[in-house]
Amino acid sequence: MAFVLDPKIEHLLRRTGFGARQDELDVYRAESFTGAVARLLDYERVPDDVDEKIGQPGYVGITTRGQFAPAMVITDARQRWLFRLVHTNRPLQEKMALFWHNHFATGYSKIAGLVGTMEAARYMAAKPSEDPAGVRGQLELFRDMALGNFKDLLVAVAKDTAMLFWLDGYTNTRARPQENFGREIMELFTFGVKHYTEPDVYAAARVFTGWNLARPGNASDGTQRYQFVYNANQHETGDKTFSFPIYADGSKTIRSRSAAEGMQDGLDFIEALAAHPETPRYVGAKLYRFFVSETGDVPPGFLDRISAAYFRSGYSIKAVMRELLLSPEFTDSSNMFTRFGWPVEFVVRAMKDIGWSGFSVNDALTPLSNMGQNLFDPPDVAGWDLGRSWFSTGSMLARMNFAAALAGNQKFNLATAAKAHATSPEALLAFVLDALKTPELDADTRSALATYLRANVTTWTGSGTQLQAKVSGLIHLVAGTPEYQFV
């Protein structure tokens, strides 16, 4: 448990990461705000060795059931991602991967129903270095392209094995064009529902006919896999006309090509979507609500600046995020603690704030599900319901129970950390509130917390016995306040 001196950097680390460990605080405390932004954005300069720490002393634990196999077992994949969220030194890369995971929402359960649990985990989470055929799971795609070129990301998603199963692209043939991906790439992935027509959906389906899956490799050595293939024999070669421009000259029609050249139809269509003036505004609004604030409307001026950065940079998400993080909206103190924390944010931030010694990320999986979030399994193509929708009586109870379990697990460490700050109940409360940053608590809440510390205590001494009896409970209460649910 520790604190950051600069509130703007505290805010930055909550939004671009998941709070901060003590060693992270030591790094970012020495940075100016602009220096901290640059460090977060230029994460390629920081070694990505976090997976090598799994199972080592000093890090949050994992639970193994035989061999730890995150490329084959979805429970292990979830554990590995949580481990990364706690211990990565590239927090913005992971935060963007989470953002894209929700933006391009793809559910493991459907894919498992089609190809089995092991193959589904592979296409969601495998790293090329650990897979016999070099399969890159969807999460690794999002991690690799987290701040890359948006058009390139769209192309990669259109070819992604998990996405081709999820939105049925593998069945998209000239005899029976499949509309799911064509609809969602417009409605949810680029410019939004108001900017296309139903005939556009059918034209988009025809654009992607033949963007299917093949099954190369050998089962005997593990190299057999599903992977993208352009199947020219299944491409519908006729003209495809849209209600919006496809080309720079204003033409709205992708002209007939031979089947052999037909893959270019999809690439032209994706280019048109990336170049559409509403795309950076639609994506920029989602970024605003994820990184800046969920309250009120998205300022038009903010979207103007985001759009300008997007086009000026040739669709660079890094340029967009630099504009966002340095914007007056992001640094405005009135936008601090104005976003409802997702369950995974709550869990990881709590582990960073409270501690993880002797704790396993596996112990967070059921609580996360009870809070309403299973990593790798958003409920539908629109992703999770966000904002206040995260909170119900049951999900809030799950948060409080997780905080209680974690604080109880860290009982002795917490008592030791609090010893130097326990001259009075008020001093101890100030220490805990400084460690578990929240919006300002009202006087009644602070009084209730102080009353808890004094309850059944004849004389406050700050002894080890008193601290062991009180600190973990106090932290549980603070982590369960409505205020701690905001990031």
C-alpha positions in Angstrom: 0.0 0.0 0.0 1.4 3.4 -1.0 0.4 6.6 -2.6 1.2 8.9 -5.5 1.7 12.6 -4.9 0.4 14.0 -8.2 -3.3 13.5 -8.5 -3.1 13.9 -12.3 -0.7 11.0 -12.5 -2.8 8.9 -10.1 -5.7 9.6 -12.5 -3.6 8.7 -15.5 -2.6 5.4 -14.0 -6.1 4.4 -13.1 -7.4 5.2 -16.6 -4.5 3.9 -18.7 -3.8 1.0 -16.4 -5.3 -0.6 -13.3 -4.0 1.6 -10.5 -0.3 1.1 -9.7 2.0 -1.2 -7.7 4.6 0.3 -5.4 7.3 -0.1 -8.0 5.2 1.6 -10.6 4.6 4.5 -8.3 8.3 4.8 -7.8 8.8 5.1 -11.5 6.0 7.5 -12.3 6.4 9.7 -9.2 9.7 10.9 -10.8 7.9 11.8 -14.1 6.2 14.9 -15.2 2.6 14.4 -16.5 3.7 14.7 -20.1 6.7 12.4 -19.4 4.4 9.8 -17.9 2.1 10.0 -20.9 5.1 9.5 -23.2 6.3 6.5 -21.2 2.9 4.9 -21.3 2.5 5.4 -25.1 6.0 4.3 -26.0 5.7 1.0 -24.2 7.8 -0.8 -26.8 10.8 0.6 -25.0 9.9 -1.4 -21.9 10.7 -5.2 -21.9 7.6 -7.4 -22.2 8.8 -10.2 -19.9 5.8 -10.4 -17.6 4.8 -13.9 -18.6 8.2 -15.1 -17.5 7.4 -14.1 -14.0 4.4 -16.5 -13.7 5.0 -18.9 -10.8 7.9 -17.0 -9.4 8.1 -15.9 -5.7 6.9 -12.3 -5.1 4.2 -12.3 -7.7 0.5 -13.1 -7.5 0.0 -16.8 -7.8 -1.7 -19.1 -10.3 -3.5 -22.3 -9.7 -2.5 -25.3 -11.9 -4.4 -28.4 -12.8 -1.6 -30.4 -14.2 0.3 -28.4 -16.7 -0.4 -24.7 -16.9 -1.7 -24.3 -20.5 -3.2 -20.9 -21.3 -3.1 -21.7 -25.0 -5.3 -24.7 -24.5 -7.4 -24.1 -21.3 -9.5 -21.0 -21.1 -9.3 -20.9 -17.3 -5.5 -20.8 -17.6 -5.8 -18.1 -20.3 -7.9 -16.0 -17.9 -5.4 -16.5 -15.1 -2.5 -15.4 -17.4 -4.3 -12.3 -18.5 -5.1 -11.3 -14.9 -1.5 -12.0 -14.0 -0.4 -9.7 -16.8 -2.8 -7.0 -15.7 -1.3 -7.0 -12.2 2.3 -7.2 -13.1 2.8 -5.7 -16.6 5.1 -2.7 -17.0 3.2 -1.8 -20.1 -0.2 -1.0 -18.6 -1.6 1.0 -21.6 -0.9 -1.9 -23.9 -3.1 -4.2 -21.7 -5.7 -1.5 -21.2 -6.0 -1.1 -25.0 -6.2 -4.8 -25.4 -9.1 -4.8 -23.0 -10.8 -2.0 -24.9 -10.4 -3.8 -28.2 -11.6 -7.0 -26.6 -14.9 -5.3 -25.8 -15.0 -3.2 -29.1 -14.6 -6.3 -31.2 -16.4 -8.5 -28.7 -15.9 -12.2 -29.4 -17.1 -15.0 -27.2 -15.2 -18.1 -26.4 -18.3 -20.1 -25.6 -19.7 -20.0 -29.1 -16.4 -21.0 -30.6 -16.0 -23.8 -28.1 -19.3 -25.1 -29.2 -18.1 -25.2 -32.8 -14.5 -26.5 -32.5 -14.2 -27.7 -28.9 -12.7 -26.1 -25.7 -9.0 -26.5 -26.5 -9.2 -25.1 -30.0 -11.4 -22.2 -28.9 -8.9 -21.3 -26.1 -6.2 -21.5 -28.8 -7.9 -19.0 -31.1 -8.7 -16.6 -28.2 -5.4 -16.6 -26.3 -2.4 -18.6 -27.9 0.9 -16.8 -28.3 2.7 -17.7 -31.6 5.8 -18.6 -29.6 4.0 -21.4 -27.7 1.8 -22.8 -30.5 3.2 -25.6 -32.7 1.7 -23.8 -35.8 2.5 -20.3 -34.6 -1.2 -19.5 -34.1 -1.8 -16.0 -32.7 -4.9 -15.8 -30.6 -7.2 -12.8 -30.8 -5.9 -11.3 -27.5 -2.4 -11.4 -28.8 -3.6 -9.6 -32.0 -5.1 -6.9 -29.8 -2.0 -6.7 -27.8 0.3 -6.5 -30.8 -1.9 -3.9 -32.6 -3.1 -2.0 -29.5 -1.8 1.4 -30.6 -1.3 0.6 -34.3 -3.0 1.6 -37.5 -6.8 1.3 -37.3 -7.2 0.2 -40.9 -4.6 -2.6 -40.4 -6.4 -3.6 -37.2 -9.7 -3.9 -39.1 -8.1 -6.1 -41.7 -6.5 -8.3 -39.1 -9.8 -8.7 -37.3 -11.6 -9.6 -40.5 -9.0 -12.4 -41.0 -8.9 -13.5 -37.4 -9.9 -17.1 -36.8 -11.9 -16.4 -33.7 -13.9 -13.6 -35.4 -14.5 -15.8 -38.5 -16.2 -18.4 -36.2 -17.9 -15.8 -34.0 -19.6 -13.9 -36.8 -19.9 -16.9 -39.1 -17.6 -15.6 -41.8 -16.4 -19.1 -42.3 -19.8 -19.8 -43.9 -19.9 -16.7 -46.2 -20.2 -18.1 -49.7 -21.3 -16.7 -53.1 -24.5 -18.9 -53.0 -25.4 -17.7 -49.5 -23.7 -14.5 -48.4 -23.5 -14.2 -44.6 -24.4 -10.8 -43.3 -23.1 -10.8 -39.7 -19.6 -9.5 -40.1 -20.6 -7.0 -42.9 -23.2 -5.5 -40.5 -21.1 -5.4 -37.4 -18.0 -3.9 -39.1 -20.2 -0.9 -39.9 -22.5 -0.8 -36.9 -20.2 -1.6 -34.1 -16.6 -1.5 -35.3 -16.4 1.7 -37.4 -19.0 4.4 -38.0 -22.1 3.3 -36.2 -25.7 2.5 -36.9 -26.9 5.8 -38.3 -24.6 5.7 -41.3 -25.5 2.7 -43.3 -28.6 1.1 -44.8 -29.9 -2.4 -45.0 -28.9 -2.7 -48.7 -25.3 -1.8 -47.5 -25.4 -4.8 -45.2 -26.1 -7.2 -48.1 -23.5 -5.5 -50.3 -20.9 -5.8 -47.4 -21.8 -9.5 -47.0 -21.0 -10.0 -50.7 -17.7 -8.1 -50.4 -16.5 -10.7 -47.9 -17.7 -13.8 -49.7 -14.8 -16.2 -49.8 -13.1 -14.8 -46.6 -13.3 -18.2 -45.1 -11.2 -20.7 -43.1 -8.9 -23.5 -44.2 -7.6 -26.4 -42.1 -3.9 -27.0 -43.0 -1.3 -28.8 -40.9 -1.0 -32.2 -39.3 -2.9 -33.4 -36.3 0.0 -35.7 -35.3 2.4 -32.8 -34.5 -0.1 -30.2 -33.4 0.3 -28.0 -36.5 -3.2 -28.6 -37.7 -5.3 -25.5 -37.2 -8.0 -23.3 -38.7 -6.7 -20.2 -40.4 -7.9 -17.5 -42.8 -8.0 -18.3 -46.4 -9.4 -16.3 -49.4 -11.4 -18.9 -51.3 -11.7 -17.4 -54.8 -14.3 -20.1 -55.8 -16.7 -18.7 -53.2 -16.4 -15.0 -54.0 -19.3 -13.3 -55.6 -17.8 -11.2 -58.4 -20.5 -8.7 -59.2 -20.7 -5.0 -58.6 -21.3 -3.9 -55.0 -22.9 -0.5 -54.5 -23.1 1.4 -51.2 -24.9 4.5 -49.9 -21.6 6.1 -49.0 -18.4 6.7 -50.9 -16.0 3.8 -51.3 -13.2 5.6 -53.2 -11.6 9.1 -53.0 -13.3 10.2 -56.2 -16.7 9.7 -54.6 -17.6 6.5 -56.3 -19.9 4.3 -54.2 -19.5 1.1 -56.2 -16.9 -1.6 -56.0 -16.7 -2.7 -59.6 -16.8 -6.4 -60.7 -13.4 -8.1 -60.5 -12.4 -11.7 -61.3 -12.7 -14.2 -58.5 -8.9 -14.4 -58.3 -8.7 -10.7 -57.6 -11.9 -10.5 -55.4 -10.2 -10.3 -52.1 -9.4 -6.7 -53.0 -13.2 -6.0 -52.6 -12.9 -6.5 -48.9 -9.7 -4.5 -48.6 -11.3 -1.6 -50.6 -14.3 -1.7 -48.3 -12.3 -1.7 -45.1 -10.2 1.3 -46.5 -13.5 3.1 -47.1 -14.7 2.5 -43.6 -11.4 3.6 -42.1 -11.5 6.7 -44.2 -15.1 7.6 -43.4 -15.4 10.9 -41.5 -17.7 9.4 -38.9 -15.3 6.5 -38.0 -12.9 8.5 -35.8 -15.9 10.2 -34.2 -17.6 7.0 -33.4 -14.5 5.2 -32.1 -13.4 8.5 -30.4 -16.6 8.7 -28.5 -16.1 5.1 -27.2 -12.5 6.0 -26.2 -13.8 9.1 -24.4 -16.2 7.1 -22.3 -13.6 4.5 -21.5 -10.7 6.8 -20.7 -12.2 10.2 -19.9 -15.8 10.1 -18.5 -19.1 8.3 -18.7 -21.1 11.3 -17.5 -22.5 13.9 -19.8 -22.2 14.2 -23.5 -18.9 13.8 -25.4 -17.8 17.3 -26.3 -17.9 17.9 -30.1 -14.6 19.8 -29.8 -12.9 16.8 -28.4 -14.2 14.7 -31.3 -13.0 17.3 -33.8 -9.4 17.1 -32.3 -9.5 13.3 -32.2 -10.7 13.1 -35.8 -8.0 15.6 -36.9 -5.3 13.5 -35.2 -6.6 10.3 -36.7 -6.5 11.6 -40.3 -3.3 13.6 -39.9 -1.5 10.4 -38.7 -3.0 8.1 -41.3 -5.3 6.3 -38.9 -2.8 5.9 -36.0 -4.4 4.9 -32.7 -1.2 6.0 -30.9 -1.7 9.5 -32.3 -5.4 9.4 -31.2 -4.4 8.3 -27.7 -1.7 11.0 -27.4 -4.3 13.6 -28.3 -6.8 12.1 -25.8 -4.4 11.8 -22.8 -3.0 15.3 -23.3 -6.4 16.8 -23.8 -7.9 19.4 -21.4 -10.9 17.0 -21.0 -8.7 14.2 -19.7 -6.8 16.3 -17.2 -9.8 18.2 -16.0 -10.2 17.4 -12.3 -14.0 17.3 -12.8 -13.5 14.2 -14.9 -11.6 12.3 -12.2 -13.5 9.3 -10.8 -16.3 9.7 -13.4 -16.2 6.2 -14.9 -17.7 3.1 -13.3 -14.9 0.5 -12.8 -15.4 -2.7 -14.8 -15.2 -5.9 -12.6 -11.7 -6.7 -13.9 -10.5 -3.2 -13.1 -11.9 -3.4 -9.6 -10.2 -6.8 -9.0 -6.8 -5.8 -10.4 -6.8 -2.4 -8.8 -7.7 -4.0 -5.4 -4.8 -6.5 -5.7 -2.4 -3.7 -6.5 -3.8 -1.5 -3.6 -4.2 -4.2 -1.0 -1.6 -6.9 -1.9 -1.4 -10.3 -3.4 1.0 -12.3 -1.3 -0.2 -15.9 -1.1 -3.2 -15.1 -3.4 -4.0 -16.8 -6.7 -5.6 -15.0 -9.7 -7.6 -18.2 -10.0 -9.4 -17.1 -6.8 -10.7 -14.0 -8.7 -12.3 -15.9 -11.6 -15.6 -16.9 -9.8 -15.9 -13.5 -8.2 -15.4 -11.8 -11.6 -18.2 -13.9 -13.0 -20.4 -13.0 -10.1 -19.6 -9.3 -10.8 -20.7 -9.8 -14.4 -17.5 -10.2 -16.4 -15.9 -13.4 -17.8 -12.8 -12.5 -19.7 -12.8 -13.9 -23.3 -16.6 -14.3 -23.1 -18.6 -11.0 -23.6 -22.3 -11.7 -23.7 -22.9 -10.7 -27.4 -21.3 -8.8 -30.3 -22.1 -5.5 -28.6 -19.9 -6.4 -25.7 -20.7 -5.9 -22.0 -23.3 -3.5 -20.7 -21.2 -0.7 -19.2 -21.6 2.1 -16.8 -24.3 1.7 -14.1 -25.2 -1.6 -15.7 -22.3 -3.2 -13.9 -24.0 -2.7 -10.6 -26.8 -4.7 -9.1 -27.4 -6.0 -5.5 -25.7 -9.3 -6.5 -22.7 -7.8 -8.3 -22.0 -5.3 -5.6 -22.2 -8.1 -3.0 -19.6 -10.0 -5.1 -17.3 -7.0 -5.1 -17.6 -6.6 -1.3 -17.0 -10.3 -0.8 -13.9 -10.3 -3.0 -12.6 -7.3 -1.1 -13.2 -9.1 2.2 -11.5 -12.3 1.0 -8.5 -10.4 -0.4 -8.1 -8.1 2.7 -8.4 -11.2 5.0 -5.8 -13.0 2.9 -3.4 -10.0 3.4 -4.3 -9.4 7.1 -0.8 -9.7 8.6 0.9 -7.8 5.8 -1.6 -5.0 6.0 -1.2 -4.7 9.8 2.6 -4.4 9.3 2.3 -1.7 6.6 -0.1 0.3 8.8 2.0 0.2 11.9 3.8 3.5 11.3 0.5 5.2 10.6 -1.6 4.0 13.6 -1.1 6.7 16.2 -4.8 7.1 16.3 -7.9 5.7 14.5 -8.1 9.0 12.5 -4.4 8.6 11.4 -5.0 5.0 10.4 -8.1 6.0 8.5 -6.2 8.7 6.7 -3.5 6.3 5.7 -6.0 3.7 4.3 -7.9 6.4 2.4 -4.7 7.7 0.9 -3.8 4.2 -0.2 -7.2 3.2 -1.6 -7.8 6.4 -3.6 -11.5 7.3 -3.9 -13.4 10.5 -4.5 -13.7 12.5 -1.3 -15.9 10.6 1.2 -18.6 12.5 2.9 -18.4 13.2 6.6 -20.9 10.6 7.6 -19.0 7.8 5.8 -15.7 8.9 7.3 -17.4 9.0 10.7 -18.8 5.5 10.3 -15.3 4.2 9.3 -13.7 5.8 12.4 -16.5 4.4 14.5 -15.7 0.9 13.2 -12.0 1.4 14.2 -13.0 2.4 17.8 -15.7 -0.3 18.3 -14.8 -2.7 21.0 -11.5 -0.9 21.7 -11.1 0.5 25.2 -7.9 2.4 24.5 -6.4 2.8 21.1 -2.7 1.8 21.1 -2.0 0.9 17.5 -0.7 -2.5 18.7 -0.2 -5.4 16.4 -3.2 -7.1 17.9 -5.4 -4.1 17.3 -4.2 -3.6 13.7 -4.6 -7.3 12.9 -8.2 -7.0 14.2 -9.1 -3.8 12.4 -7.0 -3.0 9.3 -8.2 -5.7 7.0 -11.8 -5.0 8.0 -11.4 -1.2 7.4 -9.9 -1.9 3.9 -12.8 -4.2 3.1 -15.2 -1.4 4.1 -13.4 1.2 2.0 -13.1 -1.1 -1.0 -16.8 -1.7 -0.7 -17.9 1.9 -0.7 -19.7 3.3 -3.8 -16.8 5.7 -4.2 -14.1 3.0 -4.7 -16.1 1.6 -7.6 -15.2 4.7 -9.7 -11.9 4.9 -11.6 
